[in-house]
Amino acid sequence: MDIHLGDEETGIDVVQRLFSSGFDTQIIYVTGYPQFHTQVYATEHLSFLTKPVSDDDLHAALAKAVQIIDSRRSRPIRVYSGTNMYAIEPREIRYIESTRRVLHIHAIGVVDTYATLSQFCRLLPHQFLQCHKSFVFNMDFFKVFTGDRIILLTGESIPVSQRRRAYTRERLSAYFRGI
Protein backbone atom coordinates (compact mmCIF):
# COMPACT_ATOMS: atom_id res chain seq x y z
CA MET A 1 0.00 0.00 0.00
CA ASP A 2 1.41 3.34 -1.00
CA ILE A 3 0.99 5.90 1.77
CA HIS A 4 0.66 9.03 -0.37
CA LEU A 5 -2.50 8.61 -2.48
CA GLY A 6 -3.37 12.25 -2.98
CA ASP A 7 -4.43 15.24 -0.94
CA GLU A 8 -7.40 13.88 1.00
CA GLU A 9 -6.80 10.24 1.93
CA THR A 10 -3.62 8.33 2.78
CA GLY A 11 -2.93 4.65 2.37
CA ILE A 12 -3.09 4.41 6.16
CA ASP A 13 -6.68 5.74 6.05
CA VAL A 14 -7.60 3.17 3.39
CA VAL A 15 -6.13 0.30 5.42
CA GLN A 16 -8.01 1.47 8.55
CA ARG A 17 -11.26 1.65 6.58
CA LEU A 18 -10.99 -1.62 4.62
CA PHE A 19 -9.05 -4.04 6.82
CA SER A 20 -10.24 -4.69 10.34
CA SER A 21 -8.02 -6.07 13.08
CA GLY A 22 -7.17 -9.73 12.58
CA PHE A 23 -7.83 -9.63 8.82
CA ASP A 24 -5.70 -12.14 6.88
CA THR A 25 -4.40 -9.58 4.38
CA GLN A 26 -0.73 -8.76 4.92
CA ILE A 27 -0.09 -5.01 4.55
CA ILE A 28 3.28 -3.79 3.31
CA TYR A 29 3.55 -0.01 3.22
CA VAL A 30 5.71 1.55 0.52
CA THR A 31 6.42 5.24 0.52
CA GLY A 32 8.81 7.99 -0.38
CA TYR A 33 7.68 9.84 2.75
CA PRO A 34 9.51 8.35 5.76
CA GLN A 35 7.82 10.83 8.12
CA PHE A 36 4.78 8.46 8.13
CA HIS A 37 6.76 5.69 9.86
CA THR A 38 5.04 6.23 13.23
CA GLN A 39 1.51 6.75 11.84
CA VAL A 40 1.42 3.27 10.25
CA TYR A 41 1.35 1.74 13.75
CA ALA A 42 -2.31 2.75 13.96
CA THR A 43 -2.89 -0.27 11.65
CA GLU A 44 -1.81 -3.89 11.54
CA HIS A 45 0.93 -4.14 8.96
CA LEU A 46 3.87 -6.35 8.12
CA SER A 47 6.49 -3.94 6.88
CA PHE A 48 7.31 -0.31 6.07
CA LEU A 49 9.54 0.12 3.01
CA THR A 50 10.89 3.42 1.75
CA LYS A 51 11.37 4.22 -1.91
CA PRO A 52 13.39 3.33 -3.80
CA VAL A 53 12.64 -0.20 -2.60
CA SER A 54 15.46 -2.69 -2.96
CA ASP A 55 14.70 -6.11 -4.41
CA ASP A 56 16.08 -7.76 -1.26
CA ASP A 57 13.78 -5.77 1.04
CA LEU A 58 10.74 -6.46 -1.11
CA HIS A 59 11.49 -10.20 -1.37
CA ALA A 60 12.06 -10.40 2.41
CA ALA A 61 8.74 -8.67 3.14
CA LEU A 62 6.85 -10.88 0.67
CA ALA A 63 8.48 -14.05 2.04
CA LYS A 64 7.46 -13.05 5.56
CA ALA A 65 3.88 -12.42 4.39
CA VAL A 66 3.68 -15.86 2.77
CA GLN A 67 5.15 -17.46 5.90
CA ILE A 68 2.52 -15.81 8.11
CA ILE A 69 -0.32 -16.87 5.81
CA ASP A 70 1.01 -20.44 5.63
CA SER A 71 1.38 -20.64 9.42
CA ARG A 72 -2.25 -19.60 9.80
CA ARG A 73 -3.26 -22.24 7.27
CA SER A 74 -1.26 -24.94 9.07
CA ARG A 75 -3.53 -24.76 12.10
CA PRO A 76 -5.92 -27.68 12.53
CA ILE A 77 -8.88 -27.58 10.17
CA ARG A 78 -12.29 -28.14 11.70
CA VAL A 79 -14.19 -30.78 9.74
CA TYR A 80 -17.73 -31.99 10.41
CA SER A 81 -18.71 -35.54 9.55
CA GLY A 82 -22.26 -36.35 10.56
CA THR A 83 -22.61 -35.26 14.17
CA ASN A 84 -18.86 -35.49 14.82
CA MET A 85 -16.37 -32.63 14.61
CA TYR A 86 -12.72 -33.38 13.85
CA ALA A 87 -9.63 -31.20 14.10
CA ILE A 88 -7.33 -32.34 11.29
CA GLU A 89 -3.75 -31.14 11.03
CA PRO A 90 -2.94 -30.27 7.38
CA ARG A 91 0.47 -31.97 7.68
CA GLU A 92 -1.34 -35.27 8.42
CA ILE A 93 -3.46 -35.14 5.26
CA ARG A 94 -2.02 -37.33 2.49
CA TYR A 95 -4.69 -36.58 -0.10
CA ILE A 96 -8.30 -35.57 -0.56
CA GLU A 97 -10.73 -37.16 -2.98
CA SER A 98 -14.00 -35.56 -4.05
CA THR A 99 -17.03 -37.60 -5.03
CA ARG A 100 -20.22 -35.61 -5.67
CA ARG A 101 -19.63 -32.93 -3.00
CA VAL A 102 -18.40 -35.51 -0.49
CA LEU A 103 -14.77 -35.10 0.41
CA HIS A 104 -12.84 -38.14 1.57
CA ILE A 105 -9.95 -36.73 3.59
CA HIS A 106 -7.18 -39.31 3.89
CA ALA A 107 -5.17 -38.50 7.00
CA ILE A 108 -4.61 -40.79 9.98
CA GLY A 109 -7.95 -42.33 9.04
CA VAL A 110 -10.49 -41.30 6.42
CA VAL A 111 -12.95 -38.55 7.31
CA ASP A 112 -15.90 -37.84 5.01
CA THR A 113 -17.47 -34.39 4.91
CA TYR A 114 -19.75 -32.38 2.64
CA ALA A 115 -17.95 -29.56 0.86
CA THR A 116 -16.55 -28.69 -2.52
CA LEU A 117 -12.90 -29.34 -3.22
CA SER A 118 -12.32 -25.68 -4.07
CA GLN A 119 -13.82 -24.56 -0.73
CA PHE A 120 -11.63 -26.94 1.22
CA CYS A 121 -8.48 -26.07 -0.75
CA ARG A 122 -8.72 -22.47 0.47
CA LEU A 123 -7.99 -23.77 3.97
CA LEU A 124 -4.87 -25.68 2.98
CA PRO A 125 -1.23 -24.50 2.96
CA HIS A 126 0.89 -24.24 -0.18
CA GLN A 127 2.17 -27.83 -0.18
CA PHE A 128 -1.17 -29.13 -1.46
CA LEU A 129 -1.54 -29.59 -5.20
CA GLN A 130 -4.66 -30.29 -7.23
CA CYS A 131 -3.59 -32.79 -9.88
CA HIS A 132 -7.08 -33.81 -11.01
CA LYS A 133 -10.53 -32.23 -10.78
CA SER A 134 -11.32 -34.67 -7.96
CA PHE A 135 -7.93 -35.07 -6.24
CA VAL A 136 -5.61 -32.90 -4.17
CA PHE A 137 -2.48 -34.29 -2.55
CA ASN A 138 0.11 -33.19 -0.03
CA MET A 139 3.47 -32.84 -1.79
CA ASP A 140 5.21 -33.75 1.47
CA PHE A 141 3.99 -37.33 0.83
CA PHE A 142 5.13 -37.40 -2.82
CA LYS A 143 7.32 -40.28 -4.00
CA VAL A 144 6.91 -40.81 -7.79
CA PHE A 145 5.26 -38.96 -10.68
CA THR A 146 4.64 -41.39 -13.56
CA GLY A 147 2.97 -38.85 -15.84
CA ASP A 148 -0.57 -40.06 -15.28
CA ARG A 149 -0.31 -40.99 -11.59
CA ILE A 150 1.21 -39.74 -8.35
CA ILE A 151 2.51 -42.43 -6.03
CA LEU A 152 2.72 -41.39 -2.39
CA LEU A 153 5.24 -42.56 0.21
CA THR A 154 2.46 -44.76 1.59
CA GLY A 155 2.09 -46.55 -1.78
CA GLU A 156 -1.28 -44.94 -2.48
CA SER A 157 -1.83 -43.98 -6.12
CA ILE A 158 -3.61 -40.81 -7.27
CA PRO A 159 -4.62 -40.04 -10.87
CA VAL A 160 -3.25 -37.00 -12.68
CA SER A 161 -5.52 -35.65 -15.39
CA GLN A 162 -4.06 -35.02 -18.83
CA ARG A 163 -5.09 -31.37 -18.53
CA ARG A 164 -3.07 -30.92 -15.30
CA ARG A 165 0.06 -32.94 -16.12
CA ALA A 166 2.30 -30.05 -17.14
CA TYR A 167 1.07 -27.92 -14.22
CA THR A 168 1.64 -30.81 -11.79
CA ARG A 169 5.19 -31.34 -13.08
CA GLU A 170 5.96 -27.59 -12.78
CA ARG A 171 4.55 -27.28 -9.26
CA LEU A 172 6.39 -30.38 -8.05
CA SER A 173 9.67 -29.09 -9.51
CA ALA A 174 9.17 -25.67 -7.93
CA TYR A 175 8.21 -27.20 -4.59
CA PHE A 176 11.35 -29.31 -4.41
CA ARG A 177 13.52 -26.38 -5.50
CA GLY A 178 12.07 -24.52 -2.51
CA ILE A 179 10.15 -21.89 -4.46
C-alpha positions as CSV (number, residue, x, y, z in Angstrom):
1,M,0.0,0.0,0.0
2,D,1.4,3.3,-1.0
3,I,1.0,5.9,1.8
4,H,0.7,9.0,-0.4
5,L,-2.5,8.6,-2.5
6,G,-3.4,12.3,-3.0
7,D,-4.4,15.2,-0.9
8,E,-7.4,13.9,1.0
9,E,-6.8,10.2,1.9
10,T,-3.6,8.3,2.8
11,G,-2.9,4.6,2.4
12,I,-3.1,4.4,6.2
13,D,-6.7,5.7,6.0
14,V,-7.6,3.2,3.4
15,V,-6.1,0.3,5.4
16,Q,-8.0,1.5,8.5
17,R,-11.3,1.7,6.6
18,L,-11.0,-1.6,4.6
19,F,-9.1,-4.0,6.8
20,S,-10.2,-4.7,10.3
21,S,-8.0,-6.1,13.1
22,G,-7.2,-9.7,12.6
23,F,-7.8,-9.6,8.8
24,D,-5.7,-12.1,6.9
25,T,-4.4,-9.6,4.4
26,Q,-0.7,-8.8,4.9
27,I,-0.1,-5.0,4.5
28,I,3.3,-3.8,3.3
29,Y,3.6,0.0,3.2
30,V,5.7,1.5,0.5
31,T,6.4,5.2,0.5
32,G,8.8,8.0,-0.4
33,Y,7.7,9.8,2.8
34,P,9.5,8.3,5.8
35,Q,7.8,10.8,8.1
36,F,4.8,8.5,8.1
37,H,6.8,5.7,9.9
38,T,5.0,6.2,13.2
39,Q,1.5,6.7,11.8
40,V,1.4,3.3,10.3
41,Y,1.3,1.7,13.7
42,A,-2.3,2.7,14.0
43,T,-2.9,-0.3,11.6
44,E,-1.8,-3.9,11.5
45,H,0.9,-4.1,9.0
46,L,3.9,-6.3,8.1
47,S,6.5,-3.9,6.9
48,F,7.3,-0.3,6.1
49,L,9.5,0.1,3.0
50,T,10.9,3.4,1.7
51,K,11.4,4.2,-1.9
52,P,13.4,3.3,-3.8
53,V,12.6,-0.2,-2.6
54,S,15.5,-2.7,-3.0
55,D,14.7,-6.1,-4.4
56,D,16.1,-7.8,-1.3
57,D,13.8,-5.8,1.0
58,L,10.7,-6.5,-1.1
59,H,11.5,-10.2,-1.4
60,A,12.1,-10.4,2.4
61,A,8.7,-8.7,3.1
62,L,6.8,-10.9,0.7
63,A,8.5,-14.0,2.0
64,K,7.5,-13.1,5.6
65,A,3.9,-12.4,4.4
66,V,3.7,-15.9,2.8
67,Q,5.1,-17.5,5.9
68,I,2.5,-15.8,8.1
69,I,-0.3,-16.9,5.8
70,D,1.0,-20.4,5.6
71,S,1.4,-20.6,9.4
72,R,-2.3,-19.6,9.8
73,R,-3.3,-22.2,7.3
74,S,-1.3,-24.9,9.1
75,R,-3.5,-24.8,12.1
76,P,-5.9,-27.7,12.5
77,I,-8.9,-27.6,10.2
78,R,-12.3,-28.1,11.7
79,V,-14.2,-30.8,9.7
80,Y,-17.7,-32.0,10.4
81,S,-18.7,-35.5,9.5
82,G,-22.3,-36.3,10.6
83,T,-22.6,-35.3,14.2
84,N,-18.9,-35.5,14.8
85,M,-16.4,-32.6,14.6
86,Y,-12.7,-33.4,13.9
87,A,-9.6,-31.2,14.1
88,I,-7.3,-32.3,11.3
89,E,-3.8,-31.1,11.0
90,P,-2.9,-30.3,7.4
91,R,0.5,-32.0,7.7
92,E,-1.3,-35.3,8.4
93,I,-3.5,-35.1,5.3
94,R,-2.0,-37.3,2.5
95,Y,-4.7,-36.6,-0.1
96,I,-8.3,-35.6,-0.6
97,E,-10.7,-37.2,-3.0
98,S,-14.0,-35.6,-4.0
99,T,-17.0,-37.6,-5.0
100,R,-20.2,-35.6,-5.7
101,R,-19.6,-32.9,-3.0
102,V,-18.4,-35.5,-0.5
103,L,-14.8,-35.1,0.4
104,H,-12.8,-38.1,1.6
105,I,-9.9,-36.7,3.6
106,H,-7.2,-39.3,3.9
107,A,-5.2,-38.5,7.0
108,I,-4.6,-40.8,10.0
109,G,-7.9,-42.3,9.0
110,V,-10.5,-41.3,6.4
111,V,-12.9,-38.5,7.3
112,D,-15.9,-37.8,5.0
113,T,-17.5,-34.4,4.9
114,Y,-19.7,-32.4,2.6
115,A,-17.9,-29.6,0.9
116,T,-16.5,-28.7,-2.5
117,L,-12.9,-29.3,-3.2
118,S,-12.3,-25.7,-4.1
119,Q,-13.8,-24.6,-0.7
120,F,-11.6,-26.9,1.2
121,C,-8.5,-26.1,-0.8
122,R,-8.7,-22.5,0.5
123,L,-8.0,-23.8,4.0
124,L,-4.9,-25.7,3.0
125,P,-1.2,-24.5,3.0
126,H,0.9,-24.2,-0.2
127,Q,2.2,-27.8,-0.2
128,F,-1.2,-29.1,-1.5
129,L,-1.5,-29.6,-5.2
130,Q,-4.7,-30.3,-7.2
131,C,-3.6,-32.8,-9.9
132,H,-7.1,-33.8,-11.0
133,K,-10.5,-32.2,-10.8
134,S,-11.3,-34.7,-8.0
135,F,-7.9,-35.1,-6.2
136,V,-5.6,-32.9,-4.2
137,F,-2.5,-34.3,-2.6
138,N,0.1,-33.2,0.0
139,M,3.5,-32.8,-1.8
140,D,5.2,-33.8,1.5
141,F,4.0,-37.3,0.8
142,F,5.1,-37.4,-2.8
143,K,7.3,-40.3,-4.0
144,V,6.9,-40.8,-7.8
145,F,5.3,-39.0,-10.7
146,T,4.6,-41.4,-13.6
147,G,3.0,-38.9,-15.8
148,D,-0.6,-40.1,-15.3
149,R,-0.3,-41.0,-11.6
150,I,1.2,-39.7,-8.3
151,I,2.5,-42.4,-6.0
152,L,2.7,-41.4,-2.4
153,L,5.2,-42.6,0.2
154,T,2.5,-44.8,1.6
155,G,2.1,-46.6,-1.8
156,E,-1.3,-44.9,-2.5
157,S,-1.8,-44.0,-6.1
158,I,-3.6,-40.8,-7.3
159,P,-4.6,-40.0,-10.9
160,V,-3.3,-37.0,-12.7
161,S,-5.5,-35.7,-15.4
162,Q,-4.1,-35.0,-18.8
163,R,-5.1,-31.4,-18.5
164,R,-3.1,-30.9,-15.3
165,R,0.1,-32.9,-16.1
166,A,2.3,-30.1,-17.1
167,Y,1.1,-27.9,-14.2
168,T,1.6,-30.8,-11.8
169,R,5.2,-31.3,-13.1
170,E,6.0,-27.6,-12.8
171,R,4.5,-27.3,-9.3
172,L,6.4,-30.4,-8.1
173,S,9.7,-29.1,-9.5
174,A,9.2,-25.7,-7.9
175,Y,8.2,-27.2,-4.6
176,F,11.3,-29.3,-4.4
177,R,13.5,-26.4,-5.5
178,G,12.1,-24.5,-2.5
179,I,10.1,-21.9,-4.5
